[in-house]
Amino acid sequence: MSSTARTPDGLVIVDKPSGFTSHDVVAKMRGIARTRRVGHAGTLDPMATGVLVLGVEKATKLLGHLALTEKEYLGTIRLGQTTVTDDAEGETTSSTDASAVTREAVDAAVAKLTGDIMQVPSKVSAIKIDGKRSYARVRGGEDFDIPARPVTVSQFTVYDMRHDVADDGTPVVDLVVSVVCSSGTYIRALARDVGADLGVGGHLTALRRTRVGPYGLDAARTLDQLQEQLTVMPIAEAAAAAFPRWEVDERRAKLLLNGVRIDMPPHGSNPVAVFDPAGRFLALVEDRGGKAKSLAVFG
């Protein structure tokens, strides 16, 4: 991209490296794309790698809607140790010999955490409790409870069980798992709860996000690759991949852009991406009693 070229409106699918916060990636992208208008569609823990969806320029208005989509992960759960953060970043708080844990017991524990469940998020997280971040309360030495929240774990699969010995000599079991879940699901909380159910404790030692909504690792680029060549998924293509498509004629396109709530056919889900006859992405709308209510206008 030349120094005078304007960054196109669209999504950048980043393969986030371990050790970077989502904010670190946004800051890096602001430099690469030469624009302040960069945001992300949902955070990824510093330890984790994989798909982080960024929006640049006008596409930042898409991000809040994309953040609500389904996500997919590959991870490793260590049975036999708990940590203060429920992942490998935190200090170990207990160790228990996990060598006697059977595959049948693991499958039963995983089955209890599949479907529509109530999950208590990890205490060292960005969840706000009475207006204050949970991790800040932990750092301040506070004793508090986080209320359980409904989440959906549509798939929770164990691919492998590996026996190992932790650094402190504890016999542990590492589970290689994949999870498909709703937005707001904490994979490290799943690791904690599997271990708790089995009576040996557990935490997450590795996590890679492989998909956010329709955007997978095949579309993702590392920060080094993006530094060499900024790859932006055009906003129209990004919207068409993520939302139901509705094409309107020029008259209705003009009415919609002027804020008129036009009649819309049922699409089965919200939001809906509206396109004009030339294929230009105009707006995200939702069905309100058969009328199109604009959520964000791009045309």
ZAMAR-743741 format. One record per residue (C-alpha): residue in three letters; x, y, z. Coordinates in steps of 0.001 Angstrom, whole numbers, plus 500000, padded with zeros to 6 digits. Example, Ala and Ser with C-alpha at 12.3 -4.5 7.8 and 13.67 -1.06 7.14 Angstrom:
2
ALA512300495500507800/SER513670498940507140/
//
This chain:
299
MET500000500000500000/SER501489503361499011/SER501823506100501608/THR498997508049499951/ALA496591505132499410/ARG493611505070501733/THR493088501901503740/PRO489960500169502393/ASP486947499550504635/GLY486938495911505652/LEU488046493153507981/VAL491549491952508707/ILE491663488358509957/VAL494749488068512149/ASP496451484885513350/LYS497267486302516788/PRO500601485289518300/SER500886484072521886/GLY501882486746524395/PHE499971489533522642/THR496807491020524085/SER494004491831521650/HIS494747495515522346/ASP498403494943521382/VAL497240493569518015/VAL494907496540517457/ALA497764498945518241/LYS500058497100515826/MET497373497155513125/ARG496895500919513510/GLY500525501284512482/ILE500318498787509623/ALA497063500196508214/ARG497976503836508993/THR494614504588510585/ARG493270505063514097/ARG489976503433513110/VAL490765499843514082/GLY488825497635516499/HIS488379493948517314/ALA485346491664517409/GLY485889490073520826/THR489117489538522756/LEU491446486557522812/ASP493510485839525947/PRO497239486715525703/MET498243483031525988/ALA495959482020523116/THR496753482111519411/GLY494583482100516311/VAL491725483984514725/LEU491227487570515882/VAL488841489575513699/LEU489760493238513274/GLY487745495928511512/VAL489374498909509813/GLU487736502205508868/LYS483941501866508335/ALA484029498138509107/THR484536498962512802/LYS480733499436512835/LEU480340495713511992/LEU482362494468514938/GLY479739494561517678/HIS477472492360515572/LEU480269489939514594/ALA481309489560518252/LEU478093487648518945/THR478829484812516515/GLU479878481222517245/LYS483554480444517902/GLU485694477319517543/TYR488850476353519447/LEU491548473688519753/GLY493091473396523196/THR494915471335525787/ILE493498470786529270/ARG495849469588532018/LEU494147467445534666/GLY495841467307538070/GLN496638470965538663/THR494599474110539299/THR495881477656538824/VAL494713481074539959/THR493888482056536352/ASP492538478637535234/ASP495292478613532592/ALA499081478171532390/GLU499705481900532941/GLY498755481712536611/GLU500374480364539741/THR499567476729540603/THR497197476556543559/SER496826472762543954/SER498271469509542593/THR496603466073542635/ASP497698462775541093/ALA495482462378537988/SER496978459118536677/ALA493903457047537657/VAL491447459189535641/THR489758457053532963/ARG488565457979529491/GLU485010457047530513/ALA485126459497533423/VAL486517462229531152/ASP483763461656528576/ALA481119461850531290/ALA482546465118532648/VAL482715466624529158/ALA479131465550528425/LYS477910467527531488/LEU479510470659529996/THR477996470243526540/GLY474802471979525419/ASP473136474938527120/ILE474966475318530427/MET475456477843533219/GLN479111478856533436/VAL480958480841536107/PRO483630482877534266/SER487230482739535444/LYS487946485227538225/VAL491011486572536440/SER488998487881533493/ALA487663491151532114/ILE484145490477533399/LYS482798493510535256/ILE481418492940538764/ASP479595496034540044/GLY481423498157537484/LYS484920496878538322/ARG486950494378536273/SER487124490963537927/TYR490911490709537489/ALA491324494070539264/ARG489338492746542230/VAL491591489640542345/ARG494726491805542297/GLY493261493882545129/GLY492884490740547248/GLU489083490883547296/ASP486969487821548019/PHE483957487795545704/ASP481711485583543610/ILE480945485853539917/PRO477379484865538992/ALA476966482022536512/ARG475927483001532978/PRO474156480980530291/VAL476415479848527430/THR476079477226524719/VAL478749474592524081/SER477506472963520888/GLN480498470594520579/PHE483106469494523111/THR485315466714521747/VAL488279464925523356/TYR490769463755520715/ASP493545462412522900/MET494567461648526506/ARG498269461852527294/HIS499860460908530622/ASP502668463201531743/VAL504485464462534825/ALA504277468141535808/ASP507320470193536795/ASP506500469643540477/GLY506463465852539977/THR502654465446539951/PRO501349462758537544/VAL498974464648535224/VAL496806463923532190/ASP496672466233529180/LEU493473466264527119/VAL493578467490523524/VAL490130468965522874/SER488085470988520424/VAL485195473239521422/VAL482498474985519384/CYS480658477498521534/SER478689480706521815/SER480225484098522397/GLY481111484690526042/THR482169481097526756/TYR485458480780528672/ILE487457477738527529/ARG489669477972530628/ALA486511477817532754/LEU485590474595530920/ALA489063473243531751/ARG488616474219535416/ASP485152472613535580/VAL486198469344533889/GLY489012469007536418/ALA486717469869539322/ASP484142467280538230/LEU486874464617538068/GLY488124465585541535/VAL491703466315540427/GLY491487469933539261/GLY492341471238535831/HIS493545474201533827/LEU494151475202530226/THR497725474915528935/ALA497257475805525257/LEU494505477409523176/ARG494151478180519503/ARG491019479817518095/THR490340478312514690/ARG487139480146513741/VAL485031483208514550/GLY481672482970512780/PRO482451482296509105/TYR486077483459509332/GLY488651480691509821/LEU492404480211509937/ASP492486479811506145/ALA491715483543505870/ALA494029484571508729/ARG497445486204508328/THR500224486671510867/LEU501273490189511857/ASP504534489695509948/GLN502608488730506794/LEU500305491734507221/GLN503316494007507695/GLU504581492836504314/GLN501193492969502601/LEU498056494285504269/THR495214491917503351/VAL491795493476503894/MET488589491515503276/PRO486315494073501561/ILE483419495104503755/ALA480814493821501259/GLU482458490376501141/ALA482776490298504929/ALA479112491189505435/ALA477919488681502825/ALA479867485916504590/ALA478494486699508041/PHE474867487760507551/PRO471819486860505432/ARG471856488850502167/TRP468982491062500994/GLU469184492823497633/VAL466980495882497113/ASP466274498052494064/GLU467612501598493773/ARG464399503226495001/ARG464308501187498208/ALA468065501611498639/LYS467614505389498629/LEU464720505213501105/LEU466737502969503425/LEU469774505278503346/ASN467463508196504194/GLY466300506440507343/VAL462906505235506057/ARG461792501897507532/ILE460856499936504410/ASP458977496624504310/MET461299493621504415/PRO460702489916503755/PRO461490487422506551/HIS465089486202506597/GLY465035483845509575/SER467727485635511564/ASN469044489110512369/PRO470941491198511418/VAL470537491208507608/ALA473029492740505169/VAL471413494966502511/PHE472939495365499044/ASP471978497589496107/PRO471677496338492477/ALA475384497067491894/GLY476378494838494812/ARG477295497743497097/PHE476853496994500805/LEU474416499581502167/ALA473458498710505717/LEU472907496181508455/VAL469234496023509380/GLU466993494011511659/ASP463388492990511196/ARG461073495006513440/GLY457511493886512785/GLY458155493386509053/LYS459984496716508725/ALA463718497155508250/LYS465344499033511165/SER468881500198510375/LEU471559499085512861/ALA474515500552510940/VAL474617502354507589/PHE477578502006505220/GLY476309503231501848/
//
